[in-house]
Amino acid sequence: MGHATNRVEDMASPNTGTATTRETIVEIHSVCLPPKKTTFQKLKKRFADVFFPDDPLERFRNQTWRNKVILGLQSLFPIFIWGSQYDLKLFRSDVVSGLTIASLAIPQGISYAKLANLPPIVGLYSSFVPPLIYSILGSSKHLAVGPVSIASLVMGSMLSESVSPTQDPILYLKLAFTSTFFAGLFQASLGLLRLGFLIDFLSKPTLVGFTAGAAVIVSLQQLKGLLGIVHFTGKMQFIPVMSSVFSNRSEWSWETIVMGLGFLIILLTTRHISMRKPKLFWISAASPLASVVISTLLVFLIRNKTHAISFIGHLPKGLNPPSSNMLYFSGTHLALAIKTGIITGVLSLTEGIAVGRTFASLKNYQVNGNKEMMAIGFMNMIGSCTSCYVTTGSFSRSAVNYNAGAKTAVSNIVLASTVLVTLLFLMPLFHYTPNLILAAIILTAVIGLIDYQAAYKLYKVDKFDFFTCMCAFFGVLLVSVPLGLAIAVSVSVIKILLHVTRPNTLEFGNIHGTQIYQSLKRYREASRIHGFLILAVESPIYFVNSTYLQERILRWTREEETRVKENNGSTLKCIILDMTAVSSIDTSGIEALFELRRRLEKQSLQLVLVNPVGSVMEKLHKSKIIESLGLSGLYLTVGEAVADLSSTWKAHGQP
Amino acid sequence: MGHATNRVEDMASPNTGTATTRETIVEIHSVCLPPKKTTFQKLKKRFADVFFPDDPLERFRNQTWRNKVILGLQSLFPIFIWGSQYDLKLFRSDVVSGLTIASLAIPQGISYAKLANLPPIVGLYSSFVPPLIYSILGSSKHLAVGPVSIASLVMGSMLSESVSPTQDPILYLKLAFTSTFFAGLFQASLGLLRLGFLIDFLSKPTLVGFTAGAAVIVSLQQLKGLLGIVHFTGKMQFIPVMSSVFSNRSEWSWETIVMGLGFLIILLTTRHISMRKPKLFWISAASPLASVVISTLLVFLIRNKTHAISFIGHLPKGLNPPSSNMLYFSGTHLALAIKTGIITGVLSLTEGIAVGRTFASLKNYQVNGNKEMMAIGFMNMIGSCTSCYVTTGSFSRSAVNYNAGAKTAVSNIVLASTVLVTLLFLMPLFHYTPNLILAAIILTAVIGLIDYQAAYKLYKVDKFDFFTCMCAFFGVLLVSVPLGLAIAVSVSVIKILLHVTRPNTLEFGNIHGTQIYQSLKRYREASRIHGFLILAVESPIYFVNSTYLQERILRWTREEETRVKENNGSTLKCIILDMTAVSSIDTSGIEALFELRRRLEKQSLQLVLVNPVGSVMEKLHKSKIIESLGLSGLYLTVGEAVADLSSTWKAHGQP
């Protein structure tokens, strides 16, 4: 099959009757095998593709030893990249943004810890150590680190299913730290083993649905604080929570409801203002702390008049106590701790990476996924030894950080310093902080997580993605948090498999006067060519679809023969398979091609393959199918196949 | 973007320096949207593609009512298709082949029942009712129906893990019939719900490995019978079986070993002869029965001299007793029965369908997968009520049936009649049949299942398929039968996902003097075009790869810019993405394209999409990305894109 130039007349005369006789010179190109590679080389390339798609060693090439050491340090500790150019102007910006996020982080920290059924102080501990560690290891400039609502909720719901946080608070705390340790270990391992791509399996539709479902659950949980209910269900699902709300109507306290609703309206209004005008970000950033101060004062003033409003109570002063002695690696609850760790780890990682990438993209810098995973992972591992629970980059606080003008990770150091001062001196001030204000703060934060616009867009563009989103939403709401997530991931994976199991096949025709072959259904200009049936397969050919494709192609052939007979057209002689979109093939696929050729041959039909991609060509070659197809069984383009075969038939005196 | 004809000079001047200035008329074609369809229409088409790819109602169109009824009956009971044309000549062939397979089926039935830890008589029952039912419902002409080794082994190993067949034989028998019922129910449901494609997930490499592994296990189990060991492990894995063989060396009986080896050699030799010369099929077909007769006689003659050789003992005379009262649908073992039913159901279905297709393809007739599933399913459901355990089409007996000249399913009726006679009159003759001969028959049958040639071919053509095969083999041999199967299926599915997660991207160049664009690495004739970077993505763009592809394309761009700088070439201006092989896209993929365009724009680079397929084009349109790409952002072919953009640049006075 070398080069050959054929003069072909009337090569593209479609049977619409409008064909004109022309002369065209068509050069026939042979189909090349890809450059030869050993199995080891292929494995190496595949390995690099899977684990090192960013080519992390690229920057180290052609560098002196000294530079290599500096680059190595910089890649381990991004602080070395920006640290040397740090100046007073940057510092001023970072102090402003750091203080702003601190005013948000302190009330949120206390609230989210309650969401995870943990003592409020743990929320503050978790806003002190992790930001410090992230500022050294992290590569995002805008990520504001601390506890987040989703991970807190998931940890709370999963752990409290087995251990009661009120009856056995020490064991519960131990489990929380142990889960945090495993979350960190899992995150750091994903980064170290460069398996970060696994979090891509949580697709955006899954996350939109899951987050919205979790936000609804969290909001419903806040009814406890906002209505002043004392006896509340420990369950998370929609139905038990609602029945718990209404069966305990006697416990509703009007003082709590009035005050709670008042502050909720203030918080929602300030949030709305800041969303409308991003420049006024400080209004929504300051309002939680302001609400905490005002509500605490109010409760303090009326403390002798009513006992209907519950408040936090005593909080210990002082820095994070060490907690490495509270981790445990044996016992009945170890499996639960590992499971909780992995799920909260994946979720917090996904949030952290997504937030980091969002703001990096806005300011046009790179956030390396695998490195971020290690940073977040180490942060949680160290956190678990210093009384912190799972932390990551929070979307709402990072947005405030960005809008407040944060320039580097120093804003996280400022945040940590402010929390430090609070822990050392200000804890007694929170004694009379009412629980209702924490509920209102959480509610305001999580309402923003229900992204109905994104869901609507999914509905418009891709119904299946919308379906995945709904599976995640209702799965979380009605079944359980981990199962809802599992259902949504399975649905997304099944979609991929279904696409391969039942691939599209298209019938192609020639666009008159060109060498372009396109779908007959889609392009009206395209028309069939006498004697040929041109089919394009739009998927790899694998064991899951090889039988289907074989049957489908035979059915196309039967249908075409019927059509030809009805129209008294010239007989079908050749099936051309355009393999351009067949990106891969396995042994079952090759066998199906063999079988297809055999069955077509029995009907005196020729099978021709066009433009197989490199890896497919290689396997076709190895399995000797190309020899069996014969000299005129493989072409580079459909046009060349049509031209060459037509001229051969003409030479043999066939019509 | 209507039609436009541009006169472009020097449009394809590769930077190799060999370019010649030419004049080419390039017509620009617009990219069409596919014909508009509502969501319902799309769902309907998708539904038909998944569940009715064979268009089963096609034959009913344009028929009279009377014909429709006849066609309907024929499609439910294939016996109506061939029944009316049946004649004496066909009958003669069927009697010969039916008697031949009966001589094989009787000893094998008894042996396989022992493999499933069931009373030998159940094997004969299972060779009587199921062939009768299959002859009415089945569409294969050559399938010989009865118990098979793999399904027997799997049922035996799964059930005996929970219930001992020696200590609680009644419960064990009940479980076996219940599993058979569920196997049939599952098989029939797959067919009725047209979910038959699910068995395609058991790929050929998986089956080759699994079958070989199971065959090794079965062979090792036969050491019990061949060595005359009395106390044998109930486990199936390699290590416990081997240790059981050698720790019970005191029980080895030399009489059994000598006689067993003698018959084994005879059986293997006759098998070898028949494989060499298919015409002598009757030698291997007759030898098991002959061996049974001779060995029974021998044992009968020496019955007073030695007791070292164990034999079957008393077998009840008479037809299949009803067993519907032995099915049970509640209780602790129900889950086990369902699980065993599903796994044996899938395995026996896969074997039956594969065998049916193999012989149908040799004689060029069609076997409809879904209909076969219903036939096999009903056969097992009825079987479970008439004291039969799981049956399907056996490969070895079907091959004998084919070689013996079977013409229709009547050979199965002849087989059943012969078994009937045996059951009614000949059972006492099997009293002294030694267990060692059953072991030798099983061993001879399963050795043929180890298809090392297929494994070697997998190794040559597709290393990954070979890996899957080995996973199945060692999984079955060392872990357990269902887990080994699960591991192999997971590995094959992960391969599909991995291919999508890390798709290939290729850099394209122009083959000089043509409109063909092909991989630069593969085609030496192809060369780059000034100012363009042409990339082809070889996979759907989904959530699992959208981030990767975005980063990968940006890396291609960086590398190309470095290359251009080093060679002092003209600056890069445009990235062309050839979407021909992107067979599908989801919302994450679309967002990645948006983000890619945004980031390229920041580097003053244009993004152009070429030839998106119908469904992709539709989603691009709905998400408004096409508007955002601008007028010159979408072309039908790479050639047109290059030509049009070059001429635009020239018109604007750019180099």
Interface residues (C-beta under 8 A of the other chain):
Chain A: E27 H29 C32 L33 P34 P35 T39 R46 D49 V50 P53 D54 D55 F197 D200 F201 S203 K204 P205 S361 N364 G369 K457 L458 K460 V461 D462 K463 F464 D465 S492 V493 K495 I496 L497 L498 H499 V500 T501 R502 P503 N504 L506 I511 G513 T514 Q515 I516 Q518 S519 K521 R522 Y523 R524 E525 E538 S539 P540 Y542 F543 V544 N545 S546 T547 Y548 E551 R552 R555 T580 A581 S583 S584 D586 T587 S588 I590 E591 E595 R598 R599 K602 V613 G614 S615 K619 K622 S623 L636 T637
Chain B: E27 H29 C32 L33 P34 P35 T39 R46 D49 V50 P53 D54 D55 F197 D200 F201 S203 K204 P205 S361 N364 G369 K457 L458 K460 V461 D462 K463 F464 D465 S492 V493 K495 I496 L497 L498 H499 V500 T501 R502 P503 N504 L506 I511 G513 T514 Q515 I516 Q518 S519 K521 R522 Y523 R524 E525 E538 S539 P540 Y542 F543 V544 N545 S546 T547 Y548 E551 R552 R555 T580 A581 S583 S584 D586 T587 S588 I590 E591 E595 R598 R599 K602 V613 G614 S615 K619 K622 S623 L636 T637
